[in-house]
Amino acid sequence: MTDLEQTKRDLTAATLNQYCLEFLKGHKLSTFETGLILGIILGVEDDASYDKKIVIPINVSEAERVQVISNYIQNNPKRQHQSFASLAFDAMLEQWPYQK
């Protein structure tokens, strides 16, 4: 397996949801692991907010964001091979759609 193939596999919803579940249980993650999941979530959120696709209320915590995304991943097992970012976007779009 090439480094690129390994990296793609490491960024799947199935892999990164394991970090989400540990985060939600209050288990100590490395700074890298925490930064990875929160960085992807906040990056997707920033892009989707800019494009007026989602609006997340200001009082929603990072833990609540992670919970919504983790639930979505668990409820869509056939999509767990897809990128974490894609499922994060779909979860936020479902939970906090932009209202025109």
C-alpha positions in Angstrom: 0.0 0.0 0.0 1.4 3.4 -1.0 1.6 6.3 1.5 -1.2 8.1 -0.4 -3.5 5.0 -0.2 -2.7 4.7 3.5 -3.5 8.4 4.1 -6.8 8.1 2.2 -7.7 5.0 4.3 -6.8 6.9 7.5 -9.2 9.7 6.6 -12.3 7.6 6.2 -15.4 8.1 8.3 -14.9 4.6 9.8 -11.3 5.4 11.0 -11.9 9.0 12.2 -15.2 8.1 13.9 -13.1 6.0 16.3 -11.4 9.2 17.4 -14.8 10.9 17.7 -16.1 8.1 20.0 -13.0 8.4 22.2 -13.4 12.2 22.3 -17.0 11.9 23.3 -16.2 9.4 26.1 -13.7 11.9 27.5 -10.7 9.7 26.8 -7.4 11.4 26.3 -6.6 11.7 22.6 -3.3 13.0 21.2 -3.2 16.7 20.2 -2.9 15.4 16.6 -6.0 13.2 16.8 -8.1 15.9 18.5 -6.8 18.5 16.0 -7.5 16.2 13.1 -11.2 15.6 13.8 -11.9 19.1 15.0 -9.9 20.7 12.2 -11.8 18.7 9.6 -15.2 19.5 11.2 -14.5 23.2 11.6 -13.0 23.5 8.1 -16.1 21.8 6.6 -18.3 24.0 8.7 -16.5 27.2 7.7 -16.8 26.3 4.0 -20.4 25.3 4.2 -21.3 28.4 6.3 -19.6 30.6 3.7 -21.5 29.0 0.9 -24.8 29.4 2.9 -25.5 25.7 3.2 -25.5 25.4 7.0 -26.0 27.6 10.0 -24.8 26.2 13.3 -26.1 28.1 16.3 -23.4 29.9 18.3 -24.2 27.9 21.5 -23.4 24.5 19.9 -20.2 23.1 21.4 -17.5 21.2 19.7 -18.6 18.1 21.6 -22.2 18.5 20.2 -20.8 18.9 16.7 -18.8 15.7 17.1 -21.8 13.9 18.5 -24.0 14.8 15.6 -21.4 13.7 13.1 -20.6 10.5 14.9 -24.3 9.6 15.1 -24.6 10.3 11.4 -21.7 8.0 10.6 -23.0 5.2 12.8 -26.5 5.5 11.2 -25.0 5.3 7.7 -22.7 2.2 7.9 -22.6 1.7 4.1 -20.9 5.1 3.7 -18.2 4.5 6.3 -15.6 3.9 3.6 -16.1 7.5 2.4 -14.2 10.5 3.6 -14.9 11.8 7.1 -15.2 15.3 5.7 -18.0 14.2 3.3 -20.1 12.6 6.1 -19.4 15.5 8.4 -20.8 17.9 5.8 -23.9 15.7 5.3 -24.5 15.4 9.0 -24.2 19.2 9.5 -26.4 19.9 6.5 -29.1 17.5 7.9 -28.9 18.9 11.4 -28.4 22.6 10.7 -29.5 23.5 7.2 -29.4 27.1 6.1 -32.8 28.7 6.2 -33.4 31.2 3.4 
